[in-house]
Each structure stands twice: as C-alpha cells, then as structure tokens.
Amino acid sequence: MATAMLLLVHGRSGGVVPDELWHLAQQLAERRQAPVLVHPLTAGMPNQLRDGAGMPLDAALPLTLAPLMLLPGAHVRSDLPRIVEQLRAIRPGAQLRRLPFVGAWPQWIAALREEGQELGLPGEVSPEPPLLLHHPLEGPLARRYLGTLTARSGFRCRATPYSAEHLAELRLTLHAPALPLALAANRLTDELMAVVGAPLLQRPRFRDCLLQVLEAQP
C-alpha cells in the first residue's frame, strides 16, 4: 500500500481550497489506494491530521509531503521548512518524505513546453513566444529559476501582480498568447479567464502530469 500523502496547496481567502484541488486529491486517493490529505497554506497546521473522510490519520503512519507550488517564492523558501517542522512535532518518530515543489519537476516543465508549442511558436502569426504570467518573485534564486524556466519551456515569463489596477491594464493590453501560471482558480484567472484561459488543473495535460508523478510515489 502507498504511503499517505499531504498536498500542500495555495488556499484562497479564509483558507478555502478551490474545487479542482479537492478533485485532484480524490482522484489521487483512488489511484494510490491510500489517504490523500489537502492543507492550504493560508490555514494553520492542526494538532492532528485528518483524511478526506474526516477520520484522524494514524500519527505513526509514513507520510509524503507534496508541495503543489509552481515557483520558488516565499512559500517554498520559508513556509515549507516551517510546516515540515510542525509536521514532525505533531507526528514524532513517523517517517516524513518531502517531494520537490512542482515547478522543479522535469515532467512539469516538459508539460509547459508542450503547452507553449500549442499556443504558438514564433512565426508569421506570432512573432514572439507566448507569455507565462506568474506571481512576482524577488531575489537571485527567483531570477535564476525564471531564466531556466524561460530557456526550457519556450515561454517569456512575465511578472503579473494581482492588484485590480494591474489586472485591468492587462485585460486591455494583452495581445500575445498567454498562459496563467496558476494550478487552481485565483484572482488572475477569475478576472481574465476570457483572455488567458482556465487555470492549469482544468487542463488535461497538467492534471495528468500531476496525477502520474504523484501516483508513482511510494
């Protein structure tokens, strides 16, 4: 039997988890035949983990932590180590395995490259590569990551603040093909669905990529 898995996700205001992330967890639990839990970053870590049915998870069971983050921002650099410490504190002695954040997976970058090729390669119709709209990042690690992502995916990375003013401007000025770097619905996809399309988990290529990689874990 596979180990239990905890999906660490971006929650929305109030700790709400978007439906597509719950659906992913349900599919994954069926494929792995093991508990799959979902925890939003916007909520504090509880004293006891519970599975999808609300039942307490045995504190001695091995657990795989899967951070469903797409960028090496503050959540990956700061929040993730803190959450690992909290998990070890509430589950002393239990085996804890931590996966890399999704944006570091070769399979994920390959999926982005394939999506970019379908959006449009440079040519007569689209003189420039498509845009990858991402949350702004700071620091040398972020710059190195975005440079690598640009080189390997074929996209042009564009920082996109989620303020109302920036989104309104983007709605009026965006003409090149663009992809929102968001797993689940957020302010960007809420406001600009007609311009940038659906979040990535609503697209079969990316949902299948996550399912295949996570299902294959011990």
LUMKE-846356 format. One record per residue (C-alpha): y negated, z negated, x; residue in three letters. Coordinates in pm, whole numbers, plus 32768, in hexadecimal, padded with zeros to 4 digits. Layout:
BEGIN
YZXALA ...
//
This chain:
BEGIN
800080008000MET 7EA18053807DALA 7DAF7F3A80C8THR 7CA07ED47FD4ALA 7B5B7F8F800FMET 79F27F257FDDLEU 78F6803E7FA9LEU 779D7FD4801ALEU 76A580A97F58VAL 753480D67F10HIS 74EA80277DC9GLY 73C2806C7CEDARG 72C17F757C70SER 73687E347BFCGLY 74AC7E7E7CB4GLY 75157F937BC3VAL 762780757C4FVAL 760A81E47BE4PRO 772982667B11ASP 779F83657C13GLU 77E9824C7D0ALEU 78B8818E7C09TRP 797782CE7BBBHIS 79B883037D2ELEU 7A4181A17D4DALA 7B2681D17C21GLN 7BB183187CA6GLN 7BE182807DFDLEU 7C98814F7D74ALA 7D8782357CB8GLU 7DCC83057DEFARG 7DF481DC7EDAARG 7EAD81037DDEGLN 7DDF7FDF7E61ALA 7CA67F247DF5PRO 7B5A7FD47E37VAL 7A257EFC7E12LEU 78B97F6B7E01VAL 77987E9D7E88HIS 762A7F0D7E77PRO 75467EBD7F9ALEU 74407E447EA4THR 75227D237E37ALA 75827BF27F02GLY 76E87BC97F79MET 77A67AE47E84PRO 787779BE7EF6ASN 79B07A6D7E79GLN 79FE7BE07E5FLEU 7A867C6A7D18ARG 7B3B7DB17CD5ASP 7ADE7EB97BD6GLY 7B857DF37AC0ALA 7ABF7CBC7B17GLY 7BE67C067BB0MET 7BAF7B397CEFPRO 7C257BE97E29LEU 7D177B217EFBASP 7C427AA1801EALA 7D647AD6810FALA 7D937C4980C3LEU 7D287D4481CFPRO 7BE77DF5816DLEU 7B4D7F4281D8THR 79D27F5281C4LEU 794D80B18182ALA 77D180CC8199PRO 777081F880C6LEU 762A822C8182MET 75B7838781EBLEU 74B4832982F3LEU 74A3822B8410PRO 737D81758372GLY 733B80008352ALA 74617FD28263HIS 7557804B836BVAL 74AB7FAB8495ARG 744F7E5783FESER 74E37E1A82A5ASP 76417E8F82F9LEU 767D7D9A841BPRO 75FA7C80833DARG 76E77CDF8225ILE 780B7CE98319VAL 77B77B85837FGLU 77A57B198213GLN 78F77BB581C7LEU 79967B0382ECARG 78FC79BC8278ALA 798879D18115ILE 7AD87A5E818BARG 7B22799982CAPRO 7C4E7A1A838BGLY 7C7C7B5182B2ALA 7C8C7CA2835EGLN 7B487D688333LEU 7B387ED68399ARG 79E77F878399ARG 79C28101837CLEU 789C81C5840CPRO 77848219831APHE 77C6835E8260VAL 76B28422830EGLY 777083FA8457ALA 78B2849883D5TRP 790085F28466PRO 7997864E8314GLN 785085F98266TRP 777C86C78352ILE 787087EA8325ALA 784387CD81ABALA 76C987D781D8LEU 76E8890D82B1ARG 77BC89BC81A8GLU 76C4895E8097GLU 75A289DD8168GLY 764F8B2A819DGLN 766E8B518025GLU 75028AF17FECLEU 74978C0D80CDGLY 749E8C6E823BLEU 73698CF982E9PRO 73308E618287GLY 72598F4481B7GLU 72708E69807FVAL 72458D19812FSER 71958D388281PRO 71D98BCA82D9GLU 73058AE182B8PRO 73178A0A817DPRO 727788B38176LEU 733087688179LEU 7250866B80CALEU 728C850E8151HIS 71F183B68140HIS 70FA837F8261PRO 718D82E0839CLEU 70ED823F84CAGLU 715482038632GLY 720282BE874CPRO 735F829F86B4LEU 72E683428575ALA 7241845F8634ARG 737E84A086FBARG 7452849985C1TYR 737185888502LEU 736A8675862CGLY 74E686758638THR 74FE86A184C0LEU 741287CB84CBTHR 74DA886F85E3ALA 762D883A8540ARG 75DF886D83D0SER 74EF899383E1GLY 73EF88E48304PHE 728588948353ARG 7261871E831ECYS 712886B8825EARG 70C0854F8228ALA 7073851A80B8THR 6FCB83D68046PRO 702983747EE2TYR 6EC9831B7E73SER 6E4C83BF7D34ALA 6D3C84797DF4GLU 6E2A850F7EF3HIS 6F2785767DECLEU 6E1A86177D16ALA 6D9D86DB7E45GLU 6EFF87447E9ELEU 6F3A87C27D3DARG 6E1188AC7D61LEU 6E3F891C7ECATHR 6FB689377F02LEU 70228AA27F0FHIS 71418AAC800BALA 72A68A537FA4PRO 72D188DA7FC8ALA 73DF87D17FAFLEU 739C86627F5EPRO 7445857C805BLEU 74A984857F4CALA 760A842A7EE5LEU 75A883AF7D8CALA 748483CF7CA1ALA 733E83427D2BASN 71C983777CFEARG 71D484C37DB8LEU 72E4855C7CE1THR 725984BD7BA3ASP 7105855F7BD8GLU 716D86A97C79LEU 72C386FE7BE8MET 724688557B7BALA 71C9889D7CDCVAL 72CF88037DC4VAL 73FF87E87CE2GLY 74F486CD7CAAALA 754185AD7D98PRO 766185EF7E85LEU 7773852D7DD2LEU 773F86107CA6GLN 77A0873A7D83ARG 791887727DB3PRO 790487BC7F2BARG 786B866C7F81PHE 7930859F7E86ARG 7A7386367F0AASP 7A0B85F28072CYS 79D68480802ALEU 7B1784617F63LEU 7BEB850C806CGLN 7B6784418190VAL 7B6F82F380DBLEU 7CC48330803DGLU 7D5783718198ALA 7CEB821E8220GLN 7DFC81158258PRO 
//
